[in-house]
Amino acid sequence: MRSSLRAGFVAVLFTEILGLGVQASAQTPEQFYAGKTIDFVIGYPPGGSNDTFGRLLARHLGKHIPGKPAIVPKNQPGAGSFLAVNTIFNVSPKDGTVIGIGAPTIPLDEKLGTQGVRFKTAELNWIGRIDSLVNIVFMWKTSPVKTFADAQKRESTLSGTGVGSTVSIYPTVMNNVFGTKFKLVMGYKGSNEAMLAVERGEVEGHSTSWTALKVAHPDWLRDASVAILVQFALKRHAELSDIPTAVELARNDEQRAILSAVMNATEVGTAFFTTPGVPADRLTALRRAFDATMKDPELLADAQRINVGVSPLAGEDLQRLVADVSQLPPALLDKVRAAYTMPRTN
């Protein structure tokens, strides 16, 4: 009698547990997200272009996600955004409650085996891109370096942040491919602090996104306080029509191929992702919410107010773009790795 009661109890308990599992898996995205909070992880300090774009999206995305979850932006800077990306990939819950933004170069960093990479970009679930991200090198008005040709003849100092950041990657590529003499002074905590170093005279210039410069210091552009030497893009930005791209400066097909591979990061741009393993219906809900947000009149007005561009790319297209990096031929990959490598310092 006692054993049969025990068996009956176990059977009921098993049925209840199984029922709970079925109920949880049968939740619609709206049921899942109702009352939830999404952690919106920005892999950079406050104030830079990625922070600006991240907070712009965080302000408007929630109302388009089924269940209308709260979205809380959180800065997690470190190692050129690798700290945040590693955490999202390896530690964060894989249920669609975490969204992140990192360096647009992370697919190439992974392929090249850059130190500190502990993620697989093709396994991240990409949600969408707000805009391509054009970087530049600018020099302060007191620097004798006024043109790209000057930068090939004279050493000049640029403020730098993390090794994995485009802030340091692009000038390093210029040094290795074109023989420019940019000397990176590392350790600044984000582009805002790095630009302040330029104004203080600690360094002569800085490499950052065009968006970061025009949002943070429109007065520098108005007053011609800086000279822009080059833009890192596959084609010229409409607002920088008189500034050469790095690809245009290539002197042969090999240089052009190396630079095009590196500049593909501009197409990844300000891109947002969630963890691996997110249920397919939740990922679809996040992607469609992103698409709707990109057409939201309130977001578009907000973007215009803070002077940033909106040229979106859907999550499915972004996922394919990220995967394309893995198709680089081995011989070209070796040349890109050589261009990408910062010299060792004693």
HELIX and SHEET records of a PDB file:
HELIX    1   1 ARG A    2  SER A   25  1                                  24    
HELIX    2   2 PRO A   29  TYR A   33  1                                   5    
HELIX    3   3 SER A   49  LEU A   61  1                                  13    
HELIX    4   4 GLY A   62  HIS A   64  5                                   3    
HELIX    5   5 ALA A   79  SER A   81  5                                   3    
HELIX    6   6 PHE A   82  ASN A   90  1                                   9    
HELIX    7   7 ILE A  106  LEU A  112  1                                   7    
HELIX    8   8 THR A  121  GLU A  123  5                                   3    
HELIX    9   9 PHE A  148  LYS A  153  1                                   6    
HELIX   10  10 THR A  166  PHE A  178  1                                  13    
HELIX   11  11 SER A  191  ARG A  200  1                                  10    
HELIX   12  12 TRP A  210  ALA A  216  1                                   7    
HELIX   13  13 PRO A  218  ARG A  222  1                                   5    
HELIX   14  14 ALA A  238  LEU A  240  5                                   3    
HELIX   15  15 ASP A  253  VAL A  268  1                                  16    
HELIX   16  16 ALA A  280  MET A  294  1                                  15    
HELIX   17  17 PRO A  297  ARG A  305  1                                   9    
HELIX   18  18 GLY A  315  ASP A  324  1                                  10    
HELIX   19  19 VAL A  325  GLN A  327  5                                   3    
HELIX   20  20 PRO A  330  TYR A  340  1                                  11    
SHEET    1   A 6 ALA A  70  ASN A  75  0                                        
SHEET    2   A 6 THR A  37  ILE A  42  1                                        
SHEET    3   A 6 VAL A  98  ILE A 101  1                                        
SHEET    4   A 6 ALA A 271  THR A 274 -1                                        
SHEET    5   A 6 ASN A 125  ARG A 129 -1                                        
SHEET    6   A 6 LEU A 313  ALA A 314 -1                                        
SHEET    1   B 5 PHE A 182  VAL A 185  0                                        
SHEET    2   B 5 SER A 156  SER A 159  1                                        
SHEET    3   B 5 GLY A 205  SER A 209  1                                        
SHEET    4   B 5 ASN A 135  TRP A 140 -1                                        
SHEET    5   B 5 VAL A 226  PHE A 232 -1                                        
END                                                                             
